Amino acid sequence: MTDSASATGLRRPGGRTARTRARVLDAVTSLLVEAGFDGLSIDAVAERSGVHRATVYRRWRDVGGLLADVFDAAAGDDWAPADTGSLVGDLVALNREVFTSLRDESSVTRALIAASFRSAPAAAALREFWRDRYRRCEVVVSRARARGEIVGAVDAHRLLVTATAPLYHRLVLMAEQPREEMAEQAARDAACSVLPTGC
């Protein structure tokens, strides 16, 4: 589902405005990982990015605006879930991406999730980011149906949440020791719940 942040999935098209935005948002994510939400400020971002404070303030106004734009930038990428040729394979591939983005305590994704609890604009932008990612992932279910793996009605969003949610629960909420097999286990459990023959 990709790192909400690699940060950001930021693309860097030409133009001074685009380059300024990329520098500022890179500064936001690096500061967030290093110092957390409390270490994030207009002044700190301006200093880290090399962009004048007045420019940062005029465009983003406050920390909430900066965080929201990180998510907006990530939503503008061209990410799509892998097509492995099977429902199980697609869900495993998806979960491996999620696992990678959450594995390290210092990951940008973890830092952005934590920050969303401190900023209403960031929380709203994060929700929209997840909606967008889950919408993109619905193709995993439509491909499985086209291959004849799935028979009957399947709620694509519910299946995708069933596959990915255990990783957020175990790695972020429960702070379990990351293990590679977590991604495959959760994906297979979800797939088995909808495949006619089980697993």
ZIDA-V640052 format. One record per run of one state. SS is the DSSP state (H for helix, E for strand, C for the rest). FROM is the first residue (numbers start at 1). LEN is the number of residues. If there is no record, write none. Layout:
ss/from/len
SS/FROM/LEN
SS/FROM/LEN
This chain:
ss/from/len
C/1/15
H/16/20
C/36/1
H/37/3
C/40/2
H/42/8
C/50/3
H/53/8
C/61/2
H/63/13
C/76/11
H/87/16
C/103/5
H/108/9
C/117/3
H/120/18
C/138/1
H/139/8
C/147/9
H/156/18
C/174/7
H/181/12
C/193/7
